[in-house]
Amino acid sequence: MEKNWYSSPLSLRDIQITDAFWKGEMELVRREVLPYQWAALNDEVEGAAPSFCMRNFKVAGKLNQEKREKGDAFVEPAYTFRGFEALPEDPEHLEDKFYGFVFQDSDFSKWIEAVGYSLTQHPDEELERIADGAIDLVCAAQQEDGYLDTYYIINGRDKTFSNLRDHHELYCFGHLTEGAVAYYQATGKDKLLNAVRRFADYIGNYFGSEEGKCKGYPGHEIAEMALVRLYEVTKEERYLTLARFFVDERGKRPYYFDSEQHPDMQRRGQKEELRYQYNQAHLPVREQDEAVGHAVRAVYLYSGMADVARLTGDEALYGACEKLWNSIVNEKMYVTGGIGGTHIGEAFSFPYDLPNDTAYAETCASIGLVFFARRMLEIRPDARYANVMERALYNGVLSGMALDGKSFFYVNPLEVNPEACRRDERKFHVKPVRQKWFGCACCPPNLARLLSSIGSYAYTESEDTLFVHLYMGGILSKKVQGQDVDVCVESGFPWDGNVKIKVRAQNTSFRLALRLPDWCSGYEASGLEDAQTEERDGYLYVKKEWQEEDCIELSFPMEVKLIAANPRVREDVGKVAVTRGPIVYCLEEADNGKDLHMLSLGAGSKPTVVEEKICGIPAKTIEMPGYRREAKEMAGLYHTWRADHKKVVGLRFIPYYMWANRSENEMQVWTRME
């Protein structure tokens, strides 16, 4: 890997997002989602599943204060790993015990990370005061040796790290680290960061390649990329070393998880090579070439692998990342940027198996794909990564949150019939309406932290280049040869393709690298008369001696396109998805009536783009003439084939991410072609 390719995200302190579209999403998170989630973490949302998150930290802190944690015997709670402790009849008088999932701590961690990012864009004294108080509660739970996981602090420490496969200690550590780094970078306050460093040092003393240390690794990945973030903010080499150890150790034989003697090992995958695909631990990572297993775990691992490859120059590791990326986007990704084709294990299915009505496509999985994409962009600026990142953001990610920010999807199917969801147990995971909260509440705070940090995905920088991966309005600052450079981006995305970039500099030479989206066949540009330009790997490189104020204008035509899937995707043969620019569209019953499967498009259908509002939110919808089959009622289930009568109707397509905001109704992305 050529070192001069590497880039890093701009600090959020050097970016102010002004984009009409994304600023609206960020403000929605700040005004609605963060307060709502804080209430949820404190079990104050009426009708929502209890979290117990902050309560567990309070109990752990109380036990610390009373010095009861040392010597206590571990008591396995009366619920299984995936269940809840049964609540007493009077929930006001809970016992001093752990409630919730073993990974409940991570709900706080993602919330505090989102708060940190939000504060960089919109200082808020009251929010910062609440966050500081929450950090005090969390730090009060930390043990003298640095350990910080309430499940074991409350239940007893003698089983610490005894179930790496399932019990999520290293996952909780990873999220806590991400949150601590974000809050430190936003506020300069290091209380939580110092707590995380103590926990990381405890973990580093326990795990490692040295003789006598544990050779385990996370069951649910994220510690790998979190340790890289900790290394980058502290410059302490031991954190990068630990991240690399977790990556390198994964999948070695004999399998570490076998040594934990899980009782279900004989029932689960009998073949060795299948046993740990769910955890991506079936092979050493450099030998993996197909994305398998739990989709969120997978892309979190691949993100950590890319981080380690970038920082260590590991060509073999980078090569594995490339193969795994190609496996996802060429064989296992929905047109929306969703990943995870089956609810069985929330996992990737086999290549080209992308069912629409039983899709899992977890919101967190699309978010993880965005993480992976940016890390691949940091290694090598190739637009194919940014194109997928854009597709996932506008479609597979945003669909996970209602337009008012008050309800959420865990699963993002591409076809929904509410009646089938109620009757068919194969679709029990598909909900036709968003939920207020979840017992396993990974998706809402994950959305909040991504949307609050969206600027770091739009722009990265190297010493002499500013990379524009997403056209997002903002005001950016960058140092070039000791000189301050200010860049102002104005964008009409995602509704129109007009972009204006103003550069304010003093006789400073540097490059702008501007992505050329894959959804348009060409572009127009002005303001390049005295610049050196080159197109490479899907980017337009513009180099010149920038003056007090120079301006480049770009226009990317947004045409309505009908997208067909590879014919090996059986569910989509003879069907098309409607797209315009980065947006994928869908049909919804609210506009087109029931029985969407009876609708079709003709090859010559001409689209009309309409500006309007959905639930008060500006959008562009698409209207096209199509057909509705009128099948006559018949006595039996089957009959001799005859051509159905069909009538011409107008079809109305709305952006996929905006569906399920008006009522519980049918929806489909793929529509039959005549």
Secondary structure as GFF3:
##gff-version 3
##sequence-region A 1 674
A	DSSP	three_ten_helix	3	5	.	.	.	ID=ss1
A	DSSP	beta_strand	8	9	.	.	.	ID=ss2
A	DSSP	three_ten_helix	12	14	.	.	.	ID=ss3
A	DSSP	beta_strand	15	17	.	.	.	ID=ss4
A	DSSP	alpha_helix	20	28	.	.	.	ID=ss5
A	DSSP	pi_helix	29	33	.	.	.	ID=ss6
A	DSSP	alpha_helix	34	41	.	.	.	ID=ss7
A	DSSP	alpha_helix	53	65	.	.	.	ID=ss8
A	DSSP	three_ten_helix	91	93	.	.	.	ID=ss9
A	DSSP	alpha_helix	105	121	.	.	.	ID=ss10
A	DSSP	alpha_helix	125	140	.	.	.	ID=ss11
A	DSSP	alpha_helix	150	155	.	.	.	ID=ss12
A	DSSP	three_ten_helix	157	159	.	.	.	ID=ss13
A	DSSP	alpha_helix	169	187	.	.	.	ID=ss14
A	DSSP	alpha_helix	191	206	.	.	.	ID=ss15
A	DSSP	alpha_helix	223	234	.	.	.	ID=ss16
A	DSSP	alpha_helix	237	249	.	.	.	ID=ss17
A	DSSP	alpha_helix	256	259	.	.	.	ID=ss18
A	DSSP	alpha_helix	272	275	.	.	.	ID=ss19
A	DSSP	three_ten_helix	277	279	.	.	.	ID=ss20
A	DSSP	three_ten_helix	285	287	.	.	.	ID=ss21
A	DSSP	alpha_helix	295	312	.	.	.	ID=ss22
A	DSSP	alpha_helix	315	331	.	.	.	ID=ss23
A	DSSP	alpha_helix	363	379	.	.	.	ID=ss24
A	DSSP	alpha_helix	383	391	.	.	.	ID=ss25
A	DSSP	pi_helix	392	397	.	.	.	ID=ss26
A	DSSP	three_ten_helix	398	400	.	.	.	ID=ss27
A	DSSP	beta_strand	415	416	.	.	.	ID=ss28
A	DSSP	alpha_helix	418	423	.	.	.	ID=ss29
A	DSSP	three_ten_helix	425	427	.	.	.	ID=ss30
A	DSSP	alpha_helix	443	452	.	.	.	ID=ss31
A	DSSP	alpha_helix	455	458	.	.	.	ID=ss32
A	DSSP	beta_strand	459	461	.	.	.	ID=ss33
A	DSSP	beta_strand	465	468	.	.	.	ID=ss34
A	DSSP	beta_strand	474	480	.	.	.	ID=ss35
A	DSSP	beta_strand	483	491	.	.	.	ID=ss36
A	DSSP	beta_strand	498	504	.	.	.	ID=ss37
A	DSSP	beta_strand	508	515	.	.	.	ID=ss38
A	DSSP	beta_strand	524	526	.	.	.	ID=ss39
A	DSSP	beta_strand	532	536	.	.	.	ID=ss40
A	DSSP	beta_strand	539	546	.	.	.	ID=ss41
A	DSSP	beta_strand	550	555	.	.	.	ID=ss42
A	DSSP	beta_strand	560	563	.	.	.	ID=ss43
A	DSSP	three_ten_helix	570	572	.	.	.	ID=ss44
A	DSSP	beta_strand	575	580	.	.	.	ID=ss45
A	DSSP	beta_strand	583	588	.	.	.	ID=ss46
A	DSSP	alpha_helix	589	592	.	.	.	ID=ss47
A	DSSP	three_ten_helix	596	598	.	.	.	ID=ss48
A	DSSP	beta_strand	599	601	.	.	.	ID=ss49
A	DSSP	beta_strand	608	614	.	.	.	ID=ss50
A	DSSP	beta_strand	617	630	.	.	.	ID=ss51
A	DSSP	beta_strand	645	655	.	.	.	ID=ss52
A	DSSP	three_ten_helix	656	658	.	.	.	ID=ss53
A	DSSP	beta_strand	667	668	.	.	.	ID=ss54
A	DSSP	beta_strand	670	673	.	.	.	ID=ss55
###
